Amino acid sequence: MAPDPNSGDVAGASFMPVDIDPINQTRCSARRAYYDPYSTRPNLWVSTGQTVTQILFEGLTGNTNSSIPVSGDSNVGQGDAPNTGNLFGNASTTITAQHKLELRDIGRSKTLWTAFKRWLGMQKQKRQAVPSVPNSGLRAVGVEFAPDSSSPRRNVSATREVIISAGAIHSPQLLKISGIGPSAELQALQIPVAIDLPGVGTNLQDHYLVGVSYPYKNQSYITSSIIAANATLMKQAEADFYANRTGPLTSGPPDGDAFPPLLAITNGSTAIIDAANMQSAGAFLVNNSDTTVTAGFDAQHRLLVNALQNSSRAAYELLNTNYGSFSVANMRPFSRGTIMLQSSNPFNPPLIDPRYGSNPIDLEVLLAAVLFNRQILATEAMQILQPQQLVPTLTADNDTIMDIIRKGIQTEYHPSCSCPMLPFNMGGVVDPNLLVYGTQNLRIVDASIMPMIPASHLQAVMYGIAEKVSTDS
């Protein structure tokens, strides 16, 4: 068992922690916890419906292709832009970072941050100078933005620093659009190279999963699918929730969760671990990967192998639903994906290649996990529910299951690690202070800065990273 899944040691089974207010049984989102209490502060402005087209640096002209509106192009990037009018009302359009949000519960965030660094084998450090890299010392002076591709660009200035929080997909895209990334990729798109940083967009990771189907045939046990298909039961569930905040609607379908170690499901076999040990660092990376990127993955590879052979560290996630599914997700992927530009236009989405299963070790872990499902379903407690093994069938052999895995791999919506906090000579993009190498005052604060994806859900980790930065910067 894992009594506290947020403690940093998640190996075992537990009920999934969720952000539910214990008093009114409603969701407490990041917006409610971190934005709503401070939304009226005079030093805080939030503008929606805008896309940052590039970061502006002192002394550089930047990407002129990004700055030129494209006539007739209605592309708005991540959604339709509303009529913004005066962007910041009657306030100044200069945003400063002189004041920080006063966040609560920083004790928990410090614990998470310490565990995060300990897990990576890193020691807590004092602030240090940015390592020497090409064109080091660039100063970000603001950002350029627009609501859509055909609109004129506008600028907003920064007096202290610029923080990127665009996520594992769009943070590397924004860096590259602004001239920070692998020089060959930027030059091919006529983007002026501000900093040659090979690691940008090369370390993409995700907890990719494979869905399976084992519907429960014992109708005496009411499941969420039965409630959803029965108008009377659904109306009763809604009445219970809105009147008393009780009943089945206070809980989502995937309540039970487990993070088993590999050795616990392979009956002592070390075949997968032995195969991983024999791999060379760059064997399954993108062809012609930069030597620094290969060096970084070599260090990660050793840590991954050590984790797989540890009986107290999770290898995969078993997501149980109350209607009949034991989906499995790889928690320690060896595969590495990429985020690349398809053009110098910031409104064009980047080219995302997650490269799921490009390293065969990941597929073998998922196969072992699906096979272990059969042992779980054969237990007396599960047999009471009368599970019907449809995908895969009970008689499916390993080759058939592997084919199901290859065709059924999908995201768990945990993209991360595409701008990793690693040494510069190991494909790193940010230093331990989350400053982009080669810059004085440009930070990244999102899931892209993780060197390796944690073997857990990312929400609590990201809250901890964001709180740490907001209180210590």
HURA-V11487 format. One record per run of one state. SS is the DSSP state (H for helix, E for strand, C for the rest). FROM is the first residue (numbers start at 1). TO is the last residue. If there is no record, write none. Layout:
ss->SS from->FROM to->TO
ss->SS from->FROM to->TO
This chain:
ss->C from->1 to->11
ss->E from->12 to->15
ss->C from->16 to->19
ss->E from->20 to->20
ss->C from->21 to->26
ss->E from->27 to->27
ss->C from->28 to->29
ss->H from->30 to->38
ss->C from->39 to->50
ss->E from->51 to->57
ss->C from->58 to->63
ss->H from->64 to->67
ss->C from->68 to->94
ss->E from->95 to->95
ss->C from->96 to->105
ss->H from->106 to->119
ss->C from->120 to->137
ss->E from->138 to->138
ss->C from->139 to->139
ss->E from->140 to->146
ss->C from->147 to->153
ss->E from->154 to->158
ss->C from->159 to->161
ss->E from->162 to->164
ss->C from->165 to->166
ss->H from->167 to->177
ss->C from->178 to->179
ss->E from->180 to->181
ss->C from->182 to->182
ss->H from->183 to->188
ss->C from->189 to->194
ss->E from->195 to->196
ss->C from->197 to->203
ss->E from->204 to->205
ss->C from->206 to->208
ss->E from->209 to->210
ss->C from->211 to->212
ss->E from->213 to->213
ss->C from->214 to->215
ss->E from->216 to->216
ss->C from->217 to->223
ss->H from->224 to->229
ss->C from->230 to->230
ss->H from->231 to->244
ss->C from->245 to->247
ss->H from->248 to->250
ss->C from->251 to->255
ss->E from->256 to->259
ss->C from->260 to->261
ss->H from->262 to->264
ss->C from->265 to->270
ss->H from->271 to->278
ss->C from->279 to->290
ss->H from->291 to->308
ss->C from->309 to->315
ss->E from->316 to->321
ss->C from->322 to->324
ss->E from->325 to->330
ss->C from->331 to->336
ss->E from->337 to->340
ss->C from->341 to->350
ss->E from->351 to->353
ss->C from->354 to->359
ss->H from->360 to->377
ss->C from->378 to->379
ss->H from->380 to->383
ss->C from->384 to->386
ss->E from->387 to->387
ss->C from->388 to->390
ss->E from->391 to->391
ss->C from->392 to->397
ss->H from->398 to->408
ss->E from->409 to->410
ss->C from->411 to->415
ss->E from->416 to->416
ss->C from->417 to->420
ss->E from->421 to->421
ss->C from->422 to->423
ss->H from->424 to->426
ss->C from->427 to->429
ss->E from->430 to->430
ss->C from->431 to->434
ss->E from->435 to->436
ss->C from->437 to->438
ss->E from->439 to->439
ss->C from->440 to->441
ss->E from->442 to->444
ss->C from->445 to->446
ss->H from->447 to->449
ss->C from->450 to->458
ss->H from->459 to->472
ss->C from->473 to->473
